[in-house]
Amino acid sequence: MRKEYKTIREVAGPLMLVDQVEGVKYDELVEIEQSDGRIRRGKVLEINQDKALLQLFEGSQGLRITDSSAKFLGHSIELAVAPDMLGRVFDGMGRPIDGGAELIPEKRLDINGAPINPAARDYPNEFIQTGISAIDGLNTLVRGQKLPVFSGSGLPHANLAAQIARQAKVRGTGEGFAVVFAAVGITFEEADFFTSDFRATGAIDRTVTFINLANDPAIERIATPRMALTAAEYLAYDLGMHVLVIITDITNYAEALREVSAARKEVPGRRGYPGYLYTDLATMYERAGRIKGNPGSITMIPILSMPEDDITHPIPDLTGYITEGQIILGRELHRKGVTPPINVLPSLSRLKDKGIGRGKTREDHADTMNQLFAAYSRGKDAKELAVILGDAALSDTDKLYAKFADAFEEEYVSQGFYTNRSIEETLDLGWKLLSILPRTELKRIRDEYLDKYLPKAEE
């Protein structure tokens, strides 16, 4: 039986100090019982000899410390998991909010999990098809990879997140595929958009959804991504499924971390974020991957909106160090009406070479990818030159490259949020666009692939 303490000494905002405690552990859950029987929950943030500093989940408004008692539960925050989780919607603390029955748990797991031992990691090398050409064709997602999306305020990252959740699949395997979707600090309208979209398209049947609203407590915001990753680990390593984890928006998570850090009067780091922001993000991101000898895998797409579109801001900066690339949404493309507005030139998937080629996508994938990058880059340069010097300054070849850049944005990148292209359709579209250029310009593609795939000019 856990001991109750009537020694609550002080409350400041969401923080509470309890005196004369013994045997209390860091991160342990605590229940604060008031005189009227109401219970508030919190967790242990810090222990110093016989004093415990608690963070309350619901805040401390209206709490009388003289007649309240604290009971430590002996474990940290846990998530009840079961195969029936698929198709369900939970709040940020893992409680069902879809009106369905309570989950009958197969087990309860600590949401802090454990990082994967580097020696036990298997190298990611299998292609995941998202149905989005700018990702599949040019910045390929590989099973077990961490590939963040860098967005900006007002850009349609929510639509992109929903599209990936709907369309993503592992090709050619009979193994189970699931999506774990965590929405952190979003508005009610956004929450409604995600749940209605998943229900309307049937994607909800293979999705576990966690929704933390903007008016929920900050401490819950910190727990939500870990709830999602714990559910993913259960599905991947206990049930052997391939799991895609999408978390939006990491910026809201980092803001909550900063809020809690400020309440604890910690010394701030860059832009007021705690000095351990890098470590904290790594404890989440590094839970993705594959384990040798286990059929399951966790692939992660964290989405973050860069404050003031600043890629050097601590959140995207530190995320870039930990993850294997980034997909960048461009404001200029968004203004042009390109959907999704993926800016392919600064985007990067560091593992794309491992997931493409014969037997995975198609033999011509690597060559056409390199050629499309090069042609689009030169086309953009030609268009910039035309703005400064006028069209007359462009050579005939430059004009073809400029034409290619426009067609590439309109047809290849801009496919809408409800078009699901197979990798073959994406590659064939790439060949169609490359046929705008003379064959002599396609220097990055082997002759055998040019002979086989390049559309013949109409007589």
C-alpha positions as CSV (number, residue, x, y, z in Angstrom):
1,M,0.0,0.0,0.0
2,R,1.5,3.4,-1.0
3,K,1.9,5.9,1.7
4,E,-0.1,9.2,1.7
5,Y,1.6,12.4,2.6
6,K,-0.2,15.4,4.2
7,T,3.1,17.4,3.9
8,I,2.4,19.6,0.8
9,R,4.4,22.7,1.6
10,E,4.0,25.0,-1.4
11,V,2.3,25.5,-4.8
12,A,3.5,27.8,-7.6
13,G,1.6,27.6,-10.8
14,P,1.6,23.9,-11.9
15,L,4.5,23.0,-9.5
16,M,4.0,21.6,-6.0
17,L,6.5,20.8,-3.2
18,V,6.0,17.8,-0.9
19,D,8.1,17.4,2.2
20,Q,9.3,14.4,4.3
21,V,8.9,11.8,1.5
22,E,10.8,8.6,1.2
23,G,11.3,6.0,-1.5
24,V,10.0,8.3,-4.2
25,K,11.4,8.0,-7.8
26,Y,12.0,10.5,-10.6
27,D,9.0,10.6,-13.1
28,E,6.8,8.7,-10.7
29,L,3.0,9.4,-10.9
30,V,1.3,11.0,-8.0
31,E,-2.4,11.6,-7.1
32,I,-3.4,14.7,-5.1
33,E,-6.6,14.0,-3.2
34,Q,-8.6,17.1,-2.1
35,S,-11.0,17.2,0.9
36,D,-14.1,16.9,-1.4
37,G,-12.7,13.6,-2.9
38,R,-11.6,15.1,-6.2
39,I,-8.2,13.9,-7.5
40,R,-5.6,15.7,-9.5
41,R,-2.7,13.9,-11.1
42,G,0.9,14.9,-11.5
43,K,4.4,13.5,-11.8
44,V,7.7,13.8,-9.9
45,L,10.0,16.3,-11.6
46,E,12.8,16.4,-9.1
47,I,13.9,14.8,-5.8
48,N,16.2,16.5,-3.3
49,Q,16.8,14.4,-0.1
50,D,13.3,14.2,1.5
51,K,11.6,16.8,-0.8
52,A,9.8,16.0,-4.0
53,L,8.9,18.6,-6.7
54,L,5.8,17.7,-8.6
55,Q,4.3,18.9,-11.9
56,L,0.5,18.9,-11.9
57,F,-1.2,17.9,-15.1
58,E,-4.4,20.0,-14.5
59,G,-2.8,23.0,-12.9
60,S,-3.3,24.2,-9.3
61,Q,-6.2,26.6,-9.5
62,G,-8.6,26.2,-6.5
63,L,-6.4,23.7,-4.8
64,R,-6.1,24.0,-0.9
65,I,-2.9,22.5,0.2
66,T,-3.9,22.5,3.9
67,D,-6.5,19.7,3.5
68,S,-5.0,17.9,0.5
69,S,-2.8,14.7,0.5
70,A,-0.3,13.3,-2.0
71,K,-0.1,9.6,-2.9
72,F,2.8,8.3,-4.9
73,L,1.8,5.5,-7.2
74,G,5.2,3.7,-7.6
75,H,5.2,3.9,-11.4
76,S,5.6,6.5,-14.2
77,I,2.9,7.3,-16.8
78,E,1.8,4.1,-18.5
79,L,-0.2,3.3,-21.7
80,A,-2.7,0.4,-21.8
81,V,-2.0,-1.4,-25.1
82,A,-4.0,-4.1,-27.0
83,P,-4.5,-5.2,-30.7
84,D,-7.9,-3.4,-30.5
85,M,-6.1,0.0,-30.4
86,L,-6.2,0.1,-34.2
87,G,-9.1,2.3,-35.3
88,R,-9.3,4.1,-32.0
89,V,-8.9,7.8,-31.1
90,F,-7.2,8.7,-27.7
91,D,-6.5,11.9,-25.9
92,G,-2.9,13.0,-25.1
93,M,-2.8,10.8,-22.0
94,G,-4.1,7.6,-23.7
95,R,-7.8,7.8,-22.7
96,P,-10.3,6.9,-25.4
97,I,-12.2,10.0,-26.7
98,D,-14.1,8.4,-29.7
99,G,-17.1,7.3,-27.7
100,G,-16.1,3.6,-27.9
101,A,-15.7,1.1,-25.1
102,E,-12.8,1.2,-22.7
103,L,-9.8,-0.7,-24.0
104,I,-9.2,-4.0,-22.3
105,P,-5.4,-3.9,-22.0
106,E,-3.1,-6.8,-22.9
107,K,-0.4,-5.0,-20.9
108,R,0.6,-1.6,-19.6
109,L,3.9,-0.1,-20.9
110,D,6.0,2.8,-19.5
111,I,5.7,5.6,-22.1
112,N,9.4,6.6,-21.7
113,G,10.3,3.3,-23.4
114,A,14.0,2.4,-23.9
115,P,16.3,3.5,-26.7
116,I,17.3,0.8,-29.2
117,N,20.8,-0.6,-28.6
118,P,22.9,0.6,-31.6
119,A,24.3,-3.0,-31.9
120,A,20.8,-4.4,-32.3
121,R,19.7,-1.9,-35.0
122,D,19.2,-3.3,-38.5
123,Y,20.0,-0.9,-41.4
124,P,16.9,0.6,-43.1
125,N,16.8,-0.5,-46.7
126,E,13.2,-1.1,-47.8
127,F,11.1,1.3,-49.7
128,I,7.9,2.8,-48.3
129,Q,5.5,4.3,-50.9
130,T,3.7,7.5,-49.8
131,G,2.0,8.0,-53.1
132,I,3.6,11.5,-53.3
133,S,6.0,11.9,-56.2
134,A,8.2,14.6,-54.6
135,I,8.9,12.2,-51.8
136,D,8.9,8.7,-53.5
137,G,10.8,9.8,-56.6
138,L,13.3,12.3,-55.2
139,N,13.5,12.0,-51.4
140,T,12.5,8.4,-50.9
141,L,11.3,7.2,-47.4
142,V,12.9,4.0,-46.2
143,R,11.5,1.6,-43.6
144,G,13.0,2.4,-40.2
145,Q,14.0,6.0,-41.2
146,K,13.4,9.3,-39.4
147,L,12.4,11.8,-42.0
148,P,11.1,15.1,-40.7
149,V,8.9,17.7,-42.6
150,F,10.0,21.3,-42.1
151,S,7.1,23.6,-42.6
152,G,6.1,27.2,-41.7
153,S,3.1,28.8,-40.2
154,G,0.2,28.9,-42.7
155,L,1.7,26.2,-44.9
156,P,-0.5,23.0,-45.5
157,H,1.5,20.6,-43.4
158,A,-1.7,19.2,-41.8
159,N,-3.0,18.2,-45.3
160,L,0.4,16.6,-46.1
161,A,0.4,14.7,-42.8
162,A,-3.2,13.4,-43.5
163,Q,-2.2,12.4,-47.1
164,I,0.8,10.4,-45.9
165,A,-1.3,8.7,-43.2
166,R,-3.9,7.8,-45.8
167,Q,-1.6,6.6,-48.6
168,A,1.6,5.2,-47.1
169,K,2.2,1.5,-47.6
170,V,5.0,-1.1,-47.7
171,R,4.8,-2.7,-51.2
172,G,4.8,-6.4,-52.0
173,T,4.6,-7.7,-48.4
174,G,1.8,-9.5,-46.7
175,E,2.9,-8.1,-43.4
176,G,0.6,-5.8,-41.4
177,F,1.0,-2.0,-41.8
178,A,-0.3,0.5,-39.3
179,V,-0.1,4.3,-38.8
180,V,0.2,5.9,-35.4
181,F,-0.8,9.5,-35.7
182,A,-0.1,12.0,-32.8
183,A,-1.4,15.6,-33.0
184,V,0.3,17.8,-30.4
185,G,-1.2,21.1,-29.3
186,I,-3.6,21.5,-32.2
187,T,-6.9,23.4,-32.4
188,F,-10.3,21.7,-32.3
189,E,-10.8,22.4,-36.0
190,E,-7.6,20.6,-36.9
191,A,-8.5,17.7,-34.7
192,D,-11.8,17.4,-36.4
193,F,-10.2,17.6,-39.8
194,F,-7.8,14.7,-39.1
195,T,-10.5,12.4,-37.5
196,S,-13.1,13.1,-40.2
197,D,-10.5,12.6,-43.0
198,F,-9.4,9.3,-41.6
199,R,-13.0,8.1,-41.1
200,A,-14.1,9.3,-44.6
201,T,-11.2,7.5,-46.4
202,G,-11.2,4.3,-44.2
203,A,-7.7,5.0,-43.1
204,I,-8.9,5.0,-39.5
205,D,-9.1,1.2,-39.5
206,R,-5.3,0.9,-39.5
207,T,-4.6,4.0,-37.5
208,V,-4.1,4.7,-33.8
209,T,-4.7,8.4,-33.2
210,F,-3.6,10.5,-30.2
211,I,-5.0,14.0,-30.1
212,N,-3.7,16.7,-27.7
213,L,-5.6,20.0,-28.0
214,A,-4.1,23.5,-27.6
215,N,-6.1,24.0,-24.4
216,D,-4.8,20.8,-22.7
217,P,-2.1,21.1,-20.0
218,A,1.5,21.6,-21.2
219,I,2.6,18.5,-19.3
220,E,0.2,16.4,-21.4
221,R,1.8,17.9,-24.6
222,I,5.1,16.4,-23.4
223,A,3.5,13.0,-22.9
224,T,1.6,12.7,-26.2
225,P,4.5,11.9,-28.6
226,R,5.7,9.3,-26.1
227,M,2.2,7.7,-25.9
228,A,2.3,7.4,-29.7
229,L,5.8,5.9,-29.8
230,T,4.8,3.4,-27.0
231,A,1.8,2.3,-29.1
232,A,4.1,2.0,-32.1
233,E,6.6,-0.1,-30.3
234,Y,3.9,-2.5,-29.1
235,L,2.5,-2.8,-32.7
236,A,6.0,-3.2,-34.2
237,Y,7.9,-5.4,-31.8
238,D,5.0,-7.4,-30.1
239,L,2.7,-7.8,-33.1
240,G,5.4,-7.7,-35.9
241,M,3.8,-4.8,-37.9
242,H,5.4,-2.1,-40.0
243,V,4.4,1.2,-38.2
244,L,4.6,4.7,-39.6
245,V,4.6,7.3,-36.8
246,I,3.5,10.8,-37.8
247,I,3.8,13.5,-35.1
248,T,2.6,17.1,-35.7
249,D,3.6,19.6,-34.5
250,I,7.0,19.1,-32.8
251,T,7.2,22.9,-32.3
252,N,4.3,22.8,-29.9
253,Y,6.0,20.0,-28.0
254,A,9.2,22.1,-27.7
255,E,7.2,25.1,-26.5
256,A,5.6,23.0,-23.7
257,L,9.1,21.8,-22.7
258,R,10.3,25.4,-22.5
259,E,7.2,26.3,-20.4
260,V,7.9,23.6,-17.9
261,S,11.6,24.4,-17.9
262,A,10.8,28.1,-17.1
263,A,8.4,27.1,-14.3
264,R,11.3,25.1,-12.8
265,K,13.6,28.1,-13.0
266,E,16.2,26.2,-15.0
267,V,19.0,28.1,-16.8
268,P,17.7,28.7,-20.4
269,G,19.6,27.8,-23.5
270,R,19.2,29.1,-27.1
271,R,16.0,31.2,-27.5
272,G,14.9,30.3,-24.0
273,Y,14.6,26.5,-24.7
274,P,16.2,24.2,-22.1
275,G,19.8,23.2,-22.6
276,Y,18.7,19.5,-22.8
277,L,16.3,20.1,-25.8
278,Y,18.7,18.1,-28.1
279,T,18.8,15.2,-25.7
280,D,15.1,15.3,-25.1
281,L,14.3,15.2,-28.9
282,A,16.8,12.4,-29.4
283,T,15.1,10.3,-26.7
284,M,12.0,10.4,-28.9
285,Y,13.5,10.2,-32.4
286,E,15.9,7.4,-31.6
287,R,12.9,5.1,-30.7
288,A,12.3,4.7,-34.5
289,G,14.1,2.0,-36.4
290,R,14.4,-1.7,-37.0
291,I,15.7,-4.4,-34.7
292,K,17.7,-7.4,-36.0
293,G,15.7,-10.6,-35.9
294,N,12.3,-8.7,-35.4
295,P,10.0,-8.4,-38.4
296,G,8.5,-5.2,-37.2
297,S,9.8,-1.6,-37.8
298,I,9.0,1.9,-36.8
299,T,9.4,4.7,-39.4
300,M,9.0,8.3,-38.2
301,I,7.8,11.5,-39.9
302,P,7.9,14.3,-37.3
303,I,6.4,17.5,-38.7
304,L,7.5,20.9,-37.3
305,S,6.6,24.5,-38.3
306,M,9.8,26.6,-38.3
307,P,9.2,29.9,-36.4
308,E,9.5,32.8,-38.9
309,D,10.6,30.1,-41.5
310,D,14.0,30.1,-39.9
311,I,15.8,26.8,-40.6
312,T,18.5,27.8,-38.1
313,H,16.0,28.0,-35.2
314,P,16.9,25.5,-32.4
315,I,14.0,23.1,-33.1
316,P,14.6,22.4,-36.9
317,D,18.4,22.8,-36.3
318,L,18.6,20.1,-33.6
319,T,16.0,17.9,-35.4
320,G,18.3,17.9,-38.5
321,Y,21.2,16.6,-36.4
322,I,19.3,13.6,-35.1
323,T,17.2,12.6,-38.2
324,E,18.2,11.3,-41.6
325,G,17.2,14.2,-43.9
326,Q,14.3,16.6,-44.2
327,I,11.4,17.4,-46.5
328,I,11.0,21.2,-46.7
329,L,7.8,23.0,-47.6
330,G,8.3,26.2,-49.6
331,R,6.3,29.4,-49.1
332,E,7.0,30.5,-52.7
333,L,5.6,27.3,-54.1
334,H,2.5,27.6,-51.9
335,R,1.9,31.1,-53.3
336,K,2.0,29.6,-56.8
337,G,-0.7,27.1,-55.8
338,V,1.6,24.0,-55.9
339,T,0.1,21.3,-53.6
340,P,1.9,19.8,-51.7
341,P,4.4,22.7,-51.9
342,I,7.5,20.5,-51.4
343,N,10.7,22.4,-52.2
344,V,12.7,19.4,-53.6
345,L,16.2,21.1,-54.0
346,P,16.9,21.8,-50.3
347,S,15.0,18.6,-49.2
348,L,17.0,15.5,-48.6
349,S,16.6,11.9,-47.6
350,R,20.0,10.5,-46.5
351,L,18.9,6.9,-46.9
352,K,17.2,7.2,-50.3
353,D,19.9,5.3,-52.1
354,K,19.3,2.3,-49.8
355,G,15.6,1.9,-50.6
356,I,15.6,2.3,-54.4
357,G,16.7,0.3,-57.5
358,R,16.0,-3.1,-59.0
359,G,13.7,-5.3,-56.8
360,K,12.7,-2.3,-54.6
361,T,11.4,0.4,-56.9
362,R,12.8,0.1,-60.4
363,E,16.2,-0.1,-62.0
364,D,16.1,3.4,-63.5
365,H,15.1,5.2,-60.3
366,A,18.6,6.4,-59.2
367,D,19.6,7.7,-62.6
368,T,16.3,9.5,-63.3
369,M,16.3,11.0,-59.8
370,N,19.8,12.5,-60.3
371,Q,18.8,13.8,-63.7
372,L,15.5,15.4,-62.5
373,F,17.4,17.2,-59.6
374,A,20.0,18.5,-62.0
375,A,17.5,19.6,-64.7
376,Y,15.2,21.3,-62.2
377,S,18.2,23.2,-60.6
378,R,19.4,24.4,-64.0
379,G,15.8,25.3,-65.1
380,K,15.4,27.5,-62.0
381,D,18.8,29.2,-62.7
382,A,17.6,29.9,-66.3
383,K,14.4,31.4,-65.1
384,E,16.2,33.7,-62.6
385,L,18.5,34.8,-65.5
386,A,15.5,35.6,-67.6
387,V,14.1,37.8,-64.8
388,I,17.3,39.8,-64.8
389,L,18.3,39.9,-68.5
390,G,15.1,39.0,-70.3
391,D,14.1,36.0,-72.3
392,A,16.3,37.1,-75.2
393,A,19.4,36.5,-73.2
394,L,18.6,32.7,-72.9
395,S,19.9,30.1,-75.3
396,D,17.5,27.7,-76.9
397,T,18.7,25.0,-74.4
398,D,18.2,27.4,-71.5
399,K,14.6,28.0,-72.7
400,L,14.0,24.3,-72.7
401,Y,15.3,24.0,-69.1
402,A,13.0,26.9,-68.0
403,K,10.1,25.1,-69.7
404,F,11.1,21.9,-67.9
405,A,11.2,23.7,-64.5
406,D,7.7,25.0,-64.9
407,A,6.3,21.6,-66.1
408,F,8.1,19.9,-63.2
409,E,6.4,22.1,-60.6
410,E,3.0,21.9,-62.2
411,E,2.8,18.2,-63.0
412,Y,5.4,16.3,-60.9
413,V,5.4,18.2,-57.6
414,S,1.8,19.6,-57.7
415,Q,-0.4,16.5,-57.6
416,G,-3.0,17.6,-55.0
417,F,-3.6,16.1,-51.6
418,Y,-5.9,13.3,-52.9
419,T,-3.8,11.9,-55.7
420,N,-2.1,8.6,-54.9
421,R,0.6,7.8,-57.4
422,S,2.4,4.4,-57.5
423,I,6.2,4.5,-57.8
424,E,5.9,3.3,-61.5
425,E,3.5,6.3,-62.3
426,T,6.0,8.7,-60.6
427,L,9.0,7.3,-62.6
428,D,7.0,7.3,-65.9
429,L,6.0,10.9,-65.2
430,G,9.7,11.8,-64.6
431,W,10.6,10.3,-68.0
432,K,7.8,12.2,-69.7
433,L,9.1,15.5,-68.3
434,L,12.7,14.6,-69.2
435,S,11.6,14.1,-72.8
436,I,11.2,18.0,-73.0
437,L,15.0,18.1,-73.0
438,P,17.3,16.9,-75.9
439,R,18.6,13.4,-75.3
440,T,22.2,14.8,-75.4
441,E,21.4,16.7,-72.2
442,L,20.5,13.6,-70.2
443,K,24.1,12.8,-69.3
444,R,23.3,11.3,-65.9
445,I,21.2,8.4,-67.2
446,R,22.8,5.3,-68.7
447,D,22.1,4.6,-72.5
448,E,20.4,1.3,-71.8
449,Y,17.7,3.1,-69.6
450,L,17.4,5.9,-72.2
451,D,16.7,3.3,-74.9
452,K,14.2,1.4,-72.7
453,Y,12.2,4.2,-70.9
454,L,12.6,7.6,-72.7
455,P,9.4,8.3,-74.7
456,K,10.0,8.3,-78.4
457,A,9.4,11.7,-80.1
458,E,6.2,11.6,-82.2
459,E,6.8,11.6,-85.9
